[in-house]
Amino acid sequence: MSSTDSTIVESTAGSVTAQPDGGRKQPSKGRTRRRRQLLAGTVMLAPFTVLVGVLLGWPIVWTFLLSFTNEELTGPTALNHKYIGFTNFKNLLTSSDFLSSLWHSIEYLVGSAYIGQVVLGFLLAMLLRRCSRRTQAIVGAVVITSWIVPEVIAAFMWFALLGQNGVLQQALHSVGINYSTILTTHPILALNLANAWRGVAFSLMLYMAALTAIPRELLEAAMLDGASAWRRVVSIILPLIKGSILVDVVLVTLATLNDFTLIFTLTGGGPGNASQVLSTYMYQQGFVNYQIAYGTAVSVILLLVGVVLSAFYVRALRRS
């Protein structure tokens, strides 16, 4: 055997017998480092988790418990309330006012959120994509300005535009057109316009960012293959930005279902109950009629609706 062969044999034998502890591998440094990082992250997040649990978790639990009582803000049951089971929820499901407010909430969600923000935001993003940078900057500034305006101010602006003796009514009367304010004839439509005007900016910015990430070469190749504009949108653009669409739908849904300030300031749920939605109905029952437990039951239903819709959208987002 040559000296080279003996050296190879010795090095091989040494490498085989060099494993300590009966050949078991020691944990790598990378794995130990990841464990330390995970432990450090857990320790740093623990105070925040406790804080969220106290400030958010307990109010939710208390809300559920309160909805099963007969507590009121005034009277004998304000201090001596008792457990009444599902009575509040049974009364809700048989109340015409509640069912009417639920239907108005659906109209408000579909009209102002899905059509007025998700669809309109996508259409505006598609149009601005073809415009120059200067046009994009001007339109973007105008739309974002409407987004940063506080809801109370936005409500007063739309009231001055659409209300009785408002700007729109006086302008139409000056040219001989008889116009009755839609705040009294079609209040849900007025709310849809106001909320869409204020919230479309978020959808627009989200879709502009998503469309920018689509390679132009892909669209140009489809154009050369003879694909029409509609086919490019349906087969290329929408599948590529599906994740952004679902994120927008989730956030817009939650924001619209919980909207109160704009509705209460602009119409107050009126005239009568013509624009009463779940959030204003909850306020009316809890703080105007002093039936705090009954109003809390409305808030529980509103919470459950938001949770169910969010879970559905999040599941669709994970699949995409």
C-alpha positions in Angstrom: 0.0 0.0 0.0 1.4 3.4 -0.9 1.9 6.2 1.5 -1.0 8.2 -0.2 -3.5 5.3 0.3 -2.5 4.9 3.9 -3.0 8.7 4.5 -6.5 8.5 3.0 -7.5 5.5 5.1 -6.2 7.1 8.3 -8.1 10.4 7.6 -11.3 8.5 6.8 -11.0 6.4 10.0 -10.4 9.6 11.9 -13.4 11.3 10.5 -15.6 8.3 11.4 -14.4 8.0 15.0 -14.4 11.7 15.6 -18.1 11.9 16.5 -18.7 12.2 20.3 -21.5 10.8 22.3 -21.9 7.6 20.4 -22.2 9.3 17.0 -25.0 11.6 17.9 -24.9 15.1 16.3 -24.7 18.1 18.5 -27.3 20.9 18.0 -26.1 23.4 15.4 -25.3 27.0 16.4 -27.9 28.2 14.0 -30.7 26.3 15.7 -29.6 27.6 19.2 -29.5 31.1 17.9 -33.0 30.8 16.5 -34.3 29.5 19.8 -32.7 32.4 21.6 -34.3 34.9 19.1 -37.7 33.2 19.5 -37.4 33.4 23.3 -36.3 37.1 23.2 -39.2 37.9 20.8 -41.7 36.2 23.1 -40.4 38.1 26.2 -40.6 41.4 24.3 -44.2 40.7 23.0 -45.5 39.5 26.4 -46.3 43.0 27.8 -48.0 44.0 24.6 -50.0 40.7 24.6 -51.1 41.3 28.2 -52.1 44.9 27.4 -54.2 43.9 24.4 -55.8 41.1 26.4 -56.8 43.5 29.2 -57.9 46.5 27.0 -59.5 44.5 24.2 -60.2 41.0 25.4 -62.0 41.8 28.6 -64.4 44.4 27.1 -65.4 41.8 24.5 -66.1 39.2 27.2 -68.0 41.8 29.3 -70.0 42.8 26.2 -71.1 39.2 25.7 -72.0 38.8 29.3 -74.0 42.0 29.4 -76.0 41.1 26.4 -77.6 38.2 28.4 -78.9 40.5 31.1 -81.7 43.0 31.4 -79.5 45.9 32.6 -80.6 49.5 31.8 -78.9 52.8 32.4 -81.6 54.0 34.7 -84.3 52.4 36.9 -84.1 49.4 39.3 -82.3 47.2 36.8 -79.4 49.6 36.6 -78.0 48.1 39.8 -80.0 44.9 40.3 -80.0 43.3 36.8 -80.4 39.6 36.3 -79.6 37.0 33.7 -82.3 36.5 31.1 -80.6 34.2 28.6 -81.3 34.8 24.9 -84.3 37.1 25.4 -82.5 40.2 24.0 -81.5 38.3 20.9 -85.0 36.8 20.4 -86.5 40.3 20.7 -84.0 41.6 18.1 -84.8 38.9 15.6 -88.5 39.7 15.9 -88.1 43.5 15.8 -88.9 45.2 12.6 -86.7 48.2 13.5 -83.7 45.8 13.9 -84.4 44.0 10.6 -84.7 47.3 8.9 -81.4 48.6 10.2 -79.8 45.3 9.2 -81.0 45.7 5.7 -79.8 49.3 5.6 -76.4 48.2 6.8 -76.2 45.7 3.9 -77.2 48.5 1.4 -74.6 50.8 3.0 -71.9 48.1 2.8 -72.6 47.1 -0.8 -73.1 50.6 -2.1 -70.4 52.6 -0.3 -67.8 49.9 0.3 -67.9 47.3 -2.4 -69.1 49.5 -5.3 -68.0 53.0 -4.1 -64.6 52.0 -2.9 -63.4 48.6 -4.1 -64.8 48.7 -7.6 -64.4 52.5 -8.1 -60.9 52.4 -6.6 -59.9 49.7 -9.1 -61.4 51.6 -12.0 -59.6 54.9 -11.0 -56.3 53.0 -10.6 -56.7 51.5 -14.1 -57.4 54.9 -15.6 -54.6 56.7 -13.8 -52.2 53.9 -14.9 -52.5 55.3 -18.5 -52.1 58.9 -17.5 -48.9 60.9 -17.1 -47.1 61.2 -13.8 -48.3 64.8 -13.3 -51.9 63.8 -13.8 -51.4 60.9 -11.4 -50.0 63.3 -8.8 -52.8 65.8 -9.1 -55.6 63.3 -9.0 -53.9 61.4 -6.2 -53.5 64.5 -4.1 -57.2 65.4 -4.6 -58.4 61.9 -3.6 -56.1 61.6 -0.7 -57.2 65.0 0.6 -60.7 63.6 0.9 -59.4 60.7 2.8 -57.6 62.7 5.5 -60.6 65.0 6.1 -62.1 64.1 9.5 -65.5 62.4 9.3 -67.4 65.1 11.1 -66.1 67.8 8.7 -66.8 65.5 5.7 -70.4 65.0 6.9 -70.9 68.8 7.2 -69.5 69.3 3.8 -71.9 66.8 2.2 -74.8 68.3 4.3 -73.9 71.7 2.9 -73.9 70.2 -0.6 -77.0 67.9 -0.5 -79.1 69.3 2.4 -82.1 71.5 2.4 -81.2 74.9 0.7 -77.8 73.4 0.1 -75.4 74.2 -2.8 -76.8 71.6 -5.1 -80.5 72.5 -4.5 -79.9 76.2 -5.0 -77.9 75.6 -8.2 -80.6 73.4 -9.7 -83.4 75.8 -8.7 -81.5 78.7 -10.3 -81.8 76.9 -13.7 -85.4 76.0 -13.2 -84.9 72.4 -12.1 -87.1 71.3 -9.2 -84.9 69.2 -6.8 -85.8 67.7 -3.5 -82.8 66.9 -1.4 -81.8 63.2 -1.4 -81.0 63.5 2.3 -84.7 63.1 2.8 -85.8 61.2 -0.3 -82.9 58.8 -0.6 -80.8 59.1 2.6 -78.9 55.8 2.0 -77.8 57.0 -1.4 -76.5 60.2 0.2 -74.6 58.2 2.8 -73.1 55.9 0.0 -71.9 58.9 -1.9 -70.3 60.5 1.1 -68.6 57.4 2.4 -67.4 56.4 -1.1 -65.9 59.9 -1.6 -64.1 59.7 1.7 -62.8 56.1 1.5 -62.0 55.5 -2.1 -58.5 56.9 -1.6 -57.3 53.9 0.3 -58.5 51.5 -2.4 -56.9 53.7 -5.1 -53.5 53.7 -3.4 -53.6 50.0 -2.8 -54.5 49.1 -6.4 -52.0 51.6 -7.8 -49.2 49.9 -5.9 -50.4 46.4 -7.0 -50.7 47.4 -10.6 -47.2 48.9 -10.6 -45.8 45.5 -9.6 -47.2 43.8 -12.7 -44.5 43.5 -15.4 -45.3 45.5 -18.5 -43.7 42.9 -20.6 -46.5 40.4 -19.6 -49.2 42.8 -20.7 -47.4 43.7 -23.9 -47.0 40.0 -24.8 -50.7 39.4 -24.3 -51.4 42.4 -26.5 -49.2 41.1 -29.2 -51.1 37.8 -29.0 -54.3 39.6 -29.8 -55.8 39.7 -26.3 -58.4 42.5 -25.9 -58.3 45.0 -23.0 -61.1 43.1 -21.2 -59.3 39.8 -21.6 -56.0 41.3 -20.2 -57.9 42.6 -17.2 -59.7 39.3 -16.5 -57.0 36.9 -17.3 -53.8 38.7 -16.2 -54.4 41.8 -14.0 -57.2 40.5 -11.7 -55.5 37.1 -10.9 -52.2 38.9 -10.2 -53.7 41.4 -7.8 -56.2 39.0 -6.2 -54.4 39.3 -2.8 -54.6 43.1 -2.8 -58.3 42.9 -3.7 -59.1 40.6 -0.8 -57.1 42.7 1.7 -59.0 45.8 0.5 -62.3 44.0 0.9 -61.5 42.9 4.4 -60.4 46.3 5.6 -63.2 48.2 3.9 -65.8 45.8 5.2 -64.8 46.2 8.8 -64.5 50.0 8.5 -67.9 50.3 6.9 -69.7 48.0 9.3 -68.3 50.0 12.3 -68.9 53.4 10.7 -70.9 55.7 13.0 -69.7 59.3 13.0 -70.4 60.0 9.3 -73.9 58.5 9.5 -74.9 60.0 12.8 -73.7 63.5 11.8 -75.1 63.5 8.2 -78.5 61.9 8.7 -78.8 60.7 12.4 -80.4 57.6 11.1 -83.3 59.6 9.7 -85.6 60.7 8.5 -87.5 58.4 10.8 -85.5 55.1 10.4 -84.8 55.5 6.7 -81.0 55.5 7.2 -80.8 53.6 10.5 -77.9 51.1 10.4 -76.8 48.7 13.0 -74.2 51.1 14.6 -76.7 54.0 15.0 -79.5 51.5 16.1 -77.2 50.2 18.8 -76.5 53.8 20.0 -80.2 54.6 20.0 -81.2 51.6 22.0 -78.3 51.8 24.4 -77.8 55.5 25.1 -81.1 57.2 24.0 -83.6 54.5 25.2 -81.2 53.6 28.1 -81.6 49.8 27.3 -77.9 49.2 27.6 -78.1 45.4 27.5 -80.4 45.4 24.5 -78.0 47.8 22.7 -75.1 45.5 23.7 -76.9 42.6 22.0 -77.0 44.6 18.8 -73.2 45.2 19.1 -72.7 41.4 19.6 -74.5 40.7 16.4 -72.6 43.4 14.6 -69.3 41.9 15.9 -70.3 38.4 14.8 -71.2 39.7 11.3 -67.8 41.3 11.0 -66.0 38.2 12.3 -67.9 35.9 9.9 -67.2 38.1 6.9 -63.5 38.6 7.9 -63.0 34.8 8.3 -64.5 34.2 4.9 -62.3 36.8 3.2 -59.1 35.7 5.1 -59.7 32.1 4.1 -60.1 33.2 0.5 -56.9 35.2 0.8 -54.9 32.2 2.1 -56.2 30.1 -0.9 -55.1 32.8 -3.3 
